[in-house]
Amino acid sequence: MDIKTSANNSITETATGILSNDNIKKLKEILKRKDIQRYGIDFSRVDRVSSEFLDFIKHNVKKGELSFYNVNSDLYVLMFIMKMDKYVNFYMSENDFLKDRQCIVNRRLRLCS
């Protein structure tokens, strides 16, 4: 994982096609930093994620702390079905993440009787 930081943002670019245990260790280190307010992971080169990575997100990330962008449609649907949108924000592009605009919002509606 390559990391580049700006004023209040940290962007992580993945070098491989899968996010796994190796990436979890680096992500833990990144999330411990107090000088960065928002973290984003570029999914443009990611085609698979491990179950360990998704479990890490569910148990260690607070809503709004981590964002994903450039997520391909298959992974996006998988993450939506697994309700990962409770833990991370999704953006279409790096520019949207940096400017904090056009966050992809999914509303889970229920009928009340």
C-alpha positions as CSV (number, residue, x, y, z in Angstrom):
1,M,0.0,0.0,0.0
2,D,1.4,3.4,-1.0
3,I,0.3,6.3,1.2
4,K,0.2,9.9,0.3
5,T,-1.0,12.6,2.6
6,S,-2.3,16.2,2.3
7,A,-3.5,18.7,4.8
8,N,-6.2,16.7,6.5
9,N,-6.5,13.7,4.2
10,S,-4.6,10.5,3.7
11,I,-4.9,8.5,0.5
12,T,-3.9,4.9,0.3
13,E,-3.3,3.4,-3.1
14,T,-3.1,-0.4,-3.4
15,A,-0.5,-2.1,-5.5
16,T,-2.1,-5.5,-5.7
17,G,-5.5,-6.8,-6.8
18,I,-6.5,-8.2,-3.4
19,L,-6.8,-6.6,0.0
20,S,-5.7,-9.1,2.7
21,N,-4.0,-9.6,6.0
22,D,-0.9,-7.7,4.9
23,N,-3.0,-4.6,4.2
24,I,-4.8,-4.9,7.5
25,K,-1.5,-4.3,9.4
26,K,-0.7,-1.2,7.4
27,L,-4.3,0.1,7.7
28,K,-4.1,-0.3,11.5
29,E,-1.0,1.9,11.6
30,I,-2.7,4.5,9.3
31,L,-5.8,4.7,11.4
32,K,-3.8,5.3,14.6
33,R,-2.4,8.6,13.3
34,K,-4.1,11.6,15.0
35,D,-2.9,14.2,12.5
36,I,-5.1,12.9,9.7
37,Q,-8.9,13.4,9.9
38,R,-10.0,11.4,6.9
39,Y,-8.6,8.3,5.2
40,G,-9.4,7.1,1.7
41,I,-8.5,3.9,-0.1
42,D,-8.3,3.8,-3.8
43,F,-9.9,0.6,-5.1
44,S,-9.0,1.2,-8.8
45,R,-6.6,-1.8,-8.8
46,V,-8.5,-4.0,-6.4
47,D,-10.6,-6.8,-7.7
48,R,-10.9,-8.9,-4.6
49,V,-11.1,-8.4,-0.8
50,S,-10.6,-11.1,1.9
51,S,-13.1,-11.8,4.5
52,E,-10.5,-10.9,7.1
53,F,-10.3,-7.4,5.6
54,L,-14.0,-6.9,5.8
55,D,-14.2,-8.2,9.4
56,F,-11.5,-5.7,10.3
57,I,-13.5,-2.9,8.8
58,K,-16.7,-4.0,10.7
59,H,-14.9,-4.2,14.1
60,N,-12.4,-1.4,14.0
61,V,-13.6,1.4,11.9
62,K,-16.1,4.1,12.9
63,K,-18.5,5.6,10.4
64,G,-16.9,8.5,8.5
65,E,-13.4,7.6,9.5
66,L,-12.6,5.6,6.3
67,S,-13.7,6.1,2.7
68,F,-13.4,3.9,-0.4
69,Y,-13.4,5.3,-3.9
70,N,-13.0,4.0,-7.5
71,V,-14.7,0.8,-6.3
72,N,-15.7,-1.5,-9.2
73,S,-19.3,-2.4,-9.5
74,D,-19.0,-6.0,-8.4
75,L,-17.2,-5.1,-5.2
76,Y,-19.6,-2.3,-4.6
77,V,-22.6,-4.6,-4.8
78,L,-20.9,-7.1,-2.6
79,M,-20.1,-4.4,0.0
80,F,-23.6,-3.1,-0.1
81,I,-25.1,-6.5,0.4
82,M,-22.7,-7.0,3.4
83,K,-23.9,-3.6,4.7
84,M,-20.4,-2.1,4.6
85,D,-21.9,1.3,4.0
86,K,-22.6,1.4,7.8
87,Y,-18.8,1.6,8.4
88,V,-17.3,3.4,5.3
89,N,-18.2,6.2,2.9
90,F,-18.1,5.5,-0.8
91,Y,-17.1,8.1,-3.4
92,M,-16.9,7.8,-7.2
93,S,-13.4,9.4,-7.5
94,E,-10.4,10.6,-5.6
95,N,-11.4,14.2,-6.4
96,D,-14.9,13.7,-4.8
97,F,-13.2,12.2,-1.7
98,L,-10.7,15.1,-1.4
99,K,-13.5,17.7,-1.8
100,D,-15.9,15.7,0.4
101,R,-18.7,15.9,-2.2
102,Q,-21.0,13.5,-4.0
103,C,-20.7,10.7,-1.4
104,I,-22.7,7.7,-2.6
105,V,-25.5,7.3,-0.2
106,N,-27.7,4.1,0.0
107,R,-30.8,4.3,2.1
108,R,-32.1,1.2,3.5
109,L,-35.9,1.8,3.7
110,R,-38.3,-0.2,5.7
111,L,-42.1,-0.2,5.7
112,C,-43.6,0.6,9.1
113,S,-46.9,-0.9,10.0
